[in-house]
Amino acid sequence: MALGIAGILFIFPALTYAEGTAALPEAAEARLRSAVAAAAADLERAENGGQYETVFDILSSFGPAIDAFFNEVRVNVEDAGLRARRHAFLREIHGLFARYGDFSAVAAGDA
């Protein structure tokens, strides 16, 4: 788990935290990244303790930040570098959730 959390907290290992945050410039990106970072220790403790209800509560708490990300951030921008960083960020978030469930059969509802 620690390696998974480390990957999520530090998607850009060659950068400092401030530089990594600057690499994802939108406020909604920073809020999501901060929410994950703030919950990392509790998430790791809950998983290591077999407290999976707590794990799911923590993951559920990211909902508003995830919703804001998709409402406020255009992922597929023209800037190839920024687009790649956003794709990498989303893969890390997906990886965090995929540790605990197979979401491939979940269908989006009608908008």
C-alpha positions in Angstrom: 0.0 0.0 0.0 2.7 2.5 0.8 4.1 2.3 -2.7 0.7 2.9 -4.1 0.1 5.9 -1.9 3.5 7.2 -2.6 2.8 7.1 -6.3 -0.4 8.9 -5.9 1.0 11.6 -3.7 4.0 12.2 -5.9 3.0 11.6 -9.4 5.9 13.7 -10.6 8.8 12.2 -8.6 11.5 14.5 -10.1 9.6 17.6 -9.0 9.1 19.1 -5.5 5.5 19.1 -4.2 5.2 22.8 -5.2 6.5 22.2 -8.7 4.2 19.1 -9.0 1.2 21.2 -8.0 2.2 23.9 -10.5 2.4 21.2 -13.1 -1.3 20.8 -12.6 -2.4 24.4 -12.5 -6.1 24.4 -12.0 -7.6 24.9 -8.6 -9.7 21.7 -8.8 -6.6 19.7 -9.6 -4.9 21.0 -6.5 -7.9 20.4 -4.4 -8.2 16.7 -5.5 -4.4 16.2 -5.1 -4.5 17.8 -1.6 -7.6 15.7 -0.6 -5.7 12.5 -1.6 -2.5 13.6 0.2 -4.4 14.5 3.3 -6.1 11.1 3.5 -3.1 9.0 2.6 -2.0 8.1 6.1 -5.5 7.3 7.2 -6.1 5.2 4.1 -3.0 3.2 4.6 -3.7 2.7 8.3 -7.3 1.5 7.5 -6.1 -0.9 4.8 -3.3 -2.3 7.0 -5.8 -2.8 9.8 -8.3 -4.5 7.6 -10.8 -1.7 8.2 -12.3 -1.8 4.7 -15.4 0.1 5.6 -13.2 3.0 6.6 -11.2 2.6 3.4 -14.5 3.0 1.4 -15.6 5.9 3.6 -12.3 7.7 2.8 -12.5 6.9 -0.9 -16.1 8.2 -0.9 -14.9 11.5 0.7 -13.1 12.2 -2.6 -16.4 12.5 -4.5 -16.8 16.2 -4.3 -13.2 16.9 -5.3 -13.5 14.4 -8.2 -16.8 15.9 -9.4 -15.2 19.4 -9.2 -12.2 18.2 -11.2 -14.4 16.9 -14.1 -16.6 20.0 -13.9 -13.8 22.5 -13.9 -10.8 20.9 -15.7 -10.5 20.2 -19.4 -8.3 17.1 -19.4 -7.6 16.9 -23.2 -6.1 20.3 -23.7 -3.9 21.2 -26.7 -0.7 21.4 -24.6 0.6 17.9 -25.0 2.7 18.1 -21.8 -0.2 19.3 -19.6 -2.5 16.7 -21.2 -0.1 13.9 -20.4 0.3 15.1 -16.8 -3.5 15.2 -16.4 -3.8 11.7 -17.9 -1.1 10.4 -15.6 -2.9 12.1 -12.6 -6.2 10.4 -13.5 -4.5 7.0 -13.9 -3.1 7.4 -10.4 -6.5 8.2 -9.0 -8.1 5.3 -10.9 -5.3 3.1 -9.6 -6.1 4.1 -6.0 -9.8 3.1 -6.5 -9.0 0.0 -8.5 -7.1 -1.4 -5.5 -10.5 -2.0 -3.9 -12.9 -2.8 -6.6 -13.5 -3.6 -10.3 -15.3 -0.6 -11.7 -15.3 -1.8 -15.3 -18.9 -2.8 -15.1 -20.1 0.5 -13.6 -22.0 2.4 -16.3 -22.5 6.2 -16.2 -26.1 7.2 -15.7 -27.9 9.4 -18.2 -26.9 13.0 -17.9 
